[in-house]
Amino acid sequence: MTALARRFTTYFWYFDLTTPPTEKALMLGRAAAAMFVTCPGQVETYRQAGVTNVLYLQQGVDPVGDVPADASPEEYRVEAACVGSCTSPP
């Protein structure tokens, strides 16, 4: 990834909640232009561990239960979300 990141803009989306962060996740986060986590509480954890550009990105939505809110706090607003099929058992 480090070699790729030198040639291309790379992004790292990490959705495994681990505390403390794993060394592999830190290595990838530091190499990428931006690291996205799905737990907003981990943004500061990764920043303190040396990942300079960490952002919150919602993991996905349930089309039945997740409907647009009339209003939301600024810290929960995002520009993009990755939506796909579930790969883990519920």
C-alpha positions in Angstrom: 0.0 0.0 0.0 2.8 2.4 0.8 4.2 2.0 -2.8 0.7 2.5 -4.2 0.1 5.6 -2.1 3.3 7.2 -3.4 1.9 6.9 -7.0 -1.9 7.2 -6.5 -4.3 8.9 -4.1 -5.5 6.1 -1.8 -8.2 5.9 0.8 -8.5 3.3 3.5 -12.0 2.3 4.9 -11.7 0.4 8.1 -14.8 -0.9 9.9 -13.3 -3.3 12.5 -13.7 -1.7 15.9 -10.4 -2.4 17.7 -9.0 -0.7 20.7 -6.1 -0.1 20.7 -5.7 0.2 17.0 -3.7 -2.7 15.3 -0.3 -1.9 13.9 -1.5 -3.0 10.4 -4.4 -0.6 10.5 -2.1 2.2 11.7 0.4 1.5 8.9 -2.4 1.6 6.2 -4.0 4.7 7.7 -0.7 6.5 7.8 0.0 5.6 4.1 -3.4 6.6 2.8 -4.5 10.1 1.8 -7.5 9.6 4.2 -8.7 6.8 6.5 -12.4 6.3 7.1 -13.7 4.7 10.2 -17.3 3.6 10.9 -17.2 4.4 14.6 -17.1 8.2 15.1 -15.5 7.7 18.5 -12.4 6.2 16.9 -11.5 9.3 14.9 -9.5 10.9 17.7 -8.0 7.5 18.7 -6.4 7.2 15.2 -5.4 10.8 15.1 -3.6 10.5 18.4 -1.8 7.3 17.0 -0.4 9.3 14.0 -3.0 9.0 11.3 -3.4 12.6 10.2 -6.5 12.5 8.1 -9.2 10.3 9.8 -12.8 10.8 8.9 -16.1 9.2 9.9 -18.0 7.3 7.2 -21.2 5.5 8.0 -21.0 1.8 7.2 -24.4 1.4 5.5 -28.1 1.7 5.8 -31.2 -0.4 6.4 -33.7 0.9 3.8 -36.6 0.1 6.1 -35.3 1.7 9.3 -32.8 4.3 8.0 -34.7 7.2 6.6 -33.5 10.8 6.2 -33.8 12.9 9.3 -35.4 16.3 9.3 -32.3 17.6 11.2 -29.1 16.2 12.6 -26.1 17.5 14.5 -23.2 18.7 12.3 -20.8 15.9 13.5 -23.1 13.2 12.1 -23.3 14.7 8.6 -21.2 13.0 5.9 -20.6 13.6 2.2 -20.6 9.9 1.1 -21.4 6.5 2.3 -20.5 3.0 1.1 -23.5 0.8 0.7 -23.3 -2.9 -0.3 -24.3 -6.4 0.7 -23.7 -7.7 4.2 -20.7 -10.0 4.4 -20.9 -10.8 8.1 -23.6 -12.8 9.9 -26.2 -10.5 11.6 
